[in-house]
Amino acid sequence: MATQMDYYETLSVSRSASGEEIKKAYRKLAMRYHPDRNPGDEKAELKFKEVNAAYEVLKDDQKRAAYDRFGHDAFQNGMGGSGGAGGFGGGFGGFDAGGLGDIFEQMFNMGGRRGRQLRQAEDVQVQVDISLTEAFSGISREIEIATRKACSSCHGSGSADPNASRQTCQTCHGQGAVRVQQGFFVVERPCPTCNGAGQTVSNPCHSCHGSGTEAARETVKIDIPAGIEDGTRIRVAGKGEAGGEGVQPGDLYVLVTVDSHSIFEREGANIHCRVPLRMTQAALGDEIEVPLIDGGRTMVKIPAGTQTGDNFRLRGKGFSVLHSKARGDMYIRITVETPSHLTKRQRELLEEFEAESGDHSKGSPEHTGFFARVKKLLDR
């Protein structure tokens, strides 16, 4: 005879656990091992059955008391109430339809939409492309979306007779959803008779065939805040599809994508900009004008001896931080350019510079140490 695991151990709770602690442990484990999250995993499927069987017993005070006294024997040969071993509530393998309803409520938000008055129509998602400068300053856009609105013929009632009353759907009994058993678990689906409305009409509208909605296009104004990042979704409540009488409209989700910029690069709230310098500017120092992402310009002092890769920070010149008063910074990264075409005089000057620099540096510790390191590498 196969060893049966202790129900308390199955749910990882103590024997003195409260009903709420048992329920919390069950939800956590059932969500972890649910088949939808572990497709094709037979071990997870078996664990899911064990968790449901344990919860079916321990959630019921009478069954729990019988189990505490007699163990698994309490449910053999009709002991411990109706159902028999591993088959409480008419489920499969200890399946708990009520408990799984709680899980569906968490995983799919289905439990909260039972009944016509709480149902919501489909959401709509669109994509909006903006430039980096628009993301910096924020912008308002008018976008046209394909959606559904209340039927113009029946004004959303779904009935050809505006005075006709609606009847409770006989298939779902007004719930708007039906439960269908698939293998060892049950799924909840919109009622096929009333399409989830919970009610039916005896004389459907000829234009919308009783749905109460029709295809439409709508222009919606979207406010995109300053500092928004690439890939952010903006929710506009109630601007999704209409759902007919008794059904709340869905929501509109706007996916914002930010295009790259030819000069500026973004890193979080900071902005990076590469600025080229002439060799003489880097060597002697200078004050240069650099562009800002808002279209303005500012002067930056470059000290003598600046090298390629040096960074200069402009505080507060970066992006706004959403839901905060903070601002990022702008970083200027220097690139020293070497001239590729020299006049005769420029070459003479550079040769004089090189000759003078070489004479002064040959005896220096830096010069001697550099060539010593090179020789050491070559001798390896």
C-alpha positions, -999 to +999 in steps of 0.1 A: +000+000+000+015+034-010+024+058+018+001+088+021+017+121+029+004+140+059-020+167+048-003+193+071+031+185+056+016+188+021+005+224+028+036+231+049+016+242+079+016+232+116-013+211+130-024+241+150-026+264+120-056+286+117-081+283+088-067+315+073-031+302+075-042+270+058-060+290+031-030+312+025-006+283+023-029+265-001-032+295-025+006+299-025+012+263-034-016+259-058-005+289-078+031+275-078+021+241-091-009+251-113-008+233-147-010+266-165+023+276-150+039+242-154+028+229-188+039+193-194+054+189-159+039+157-145+055+162-110+039+196-107+006+182-118+008+155-091+018+180-065-012+202-076-035+173-070-020+166-035-023+202-025-060+203-035-067+170-017-051+183+015-069+216+014-103+199+007-100+182+041-083+208+062-105+237+051-136+219+065-138+218+103-156+185+105-133+168+080-102+183+097-114+170+131-120+135+117-085+136+100-068+147+132-084+118+151-083+090+126-059+102+099-065+090+063-086+061+076-113+087+085-122+088+048-122+052+040-155+033+037-176+064+040-161+077+072-157+114+077-186+126+057-196+125+020-172+121-008-148+092+000-111+093-002-096+118-027-130+127-041-145+154-021-171+177-036-174+156-068-140+168-080-112+148-096-083+136-074-094+158-045-100+188-067-115+218-050-135+239-074-142+266-048-105+268-039-094+270-075-119+298-080-098+318-055-067+311-075-083+321-108-093+353-091-056+360-083-041+347-116-067+359-141-089+383-121-119+363-131-135+359-097-140+397-094-160+399-126-188+375-119-222+390-126-232+416-152-227+445-129-190+438-124-181+427-159-157+447-180-153+449-218-121+443-237-091+466-232-074+482-262-037+487-267-020+510-291+016+521-297+028+557-299+063+566-311+079+598-298+113+614-301+138+617-273+133+655-271+095+649-267+102+624-239+123+651-223+097+678-224+064+658-224+038+660-251+001+656-258-009+634-287-042+627-304-044+591-315-071+573-335-080+539-322-101+510-335-126+502-308-163+494-302-189+518-290-225+515-280-247+505-309-263+535-326-295+516-333-303+502-299-281+526-279-263+497-263-294+478-251-289+450-276-327+448-281-347+459-312-375+469-288-363+497-264-392+489-241-385+452-239-372+439-206-341+417-204-342+382-190-317+364-168-297+341-189-308+305-183-273+291-192-252+309-166-281+321-144-270+357-146-234+351-137-220+359-171-197+329-170-198+291-169-174+266-155-161+238-177-141+209-163-109+201-183-092+170-169-086+174-133-093+212-130-121+236-139-118+267-160-142+296-161-153+310-195-177+337-207-212+323-211-217+313-248-254+322-247-253+358-234-216+364-243-209+372-206-237+398-202-257+376-177-289+386-195-305+379-228-330+398-250-360+381-267-358+404-298-321+411-306-311+443-324-307+437-361-276+459-363-255+445-334-272+411-332-279+417-295-243+425-285-251+462-279-219+474-295-206+482-330-172+487-345-160+523-344-129+546-346-123+572-319-098+600-314-083+601-279-060+628-265-031+613-246-009+633-222+026+619-222+045+632-191+080+646-192+107+620-183+088+590-197+109+560-205+109+538-235+085+509-231+062+526-206+025+518-207+000+546-200-035+535-188-065+556-198-095+542-178-127+536-197-114+543-232-113+507-243-141+489-260-177+494-249-194+463-236-231+468-241-257+474-214-246+466-179-210+461-189-182+485-179-161+498-208-125+485-210-094+505-206-070+519-232-033+511-228-008+533-247+027+517-252+052+545-256+084+539-276+111+565-276+133+569-307+171+573-305+187+607-310+216+616-333+235+635-306+221+626-271+219+592-254+198+585-224+207+564-194+179+565-168+174+602-159+209+612-172+218+624-207+251+617-224+266+638-253+298+634-271+316+666-279+346+668-303+376+690-295+405+701-316+439+690-304+449+725-296+416+732-276+423+701-255+459+710-249+455+747-242+420+747-227+390+766-240+354+776-234+330+759-258+293+760-265+274+727-263+238+720-272+211+710-247+183+686-253+157+713-248+170+732-278+191+756-258+229+760-255+253+765-226+290+774-222+314+748-207+349+756-196+375+730-208+407+729-188+441+726-204+453+690-208+419+675-214+420+640-228+397+618-249+372+601-226+371+629-200+336+637-187+321+669-176+288+670-156+261+696-160+239+692-129+202+692-134+203+692-172+190+657-175+155+642-176+128+647-151+122+617-128+085+606-130+065+611-098+094+631-083+109+666-083+144+652-090+162+658-122+191+639-138+224+653-150+240+658-184+274+643-191+297+657-218+322+631-230+352+646-248+367+632-280+400+648-291+402+649-329+435+645-347+438+666-378+441+645-410+451+673-434+479+697-424+493+727-441+530+730-445+532+756-417+510+734-393+533+705-399+564+726-392+549+738-359+539+703-349+574+690-357+589+718-336+565+709-308+574+672-310+611+679-311+609+702-281+586+677-262+609+649-270+641+667-258+624+676-225+609+642-219+638+618-228+655+622-194+623+624-174+613+595-151+581+591-170+600+587-203+625+563-189+599+542-170+577+539-201+604+524-223+615+502-195+581+487-193+580+482-231+613+464-231+601+442-202+571+432-223+592+424-254+616+403-234+589+380-221 
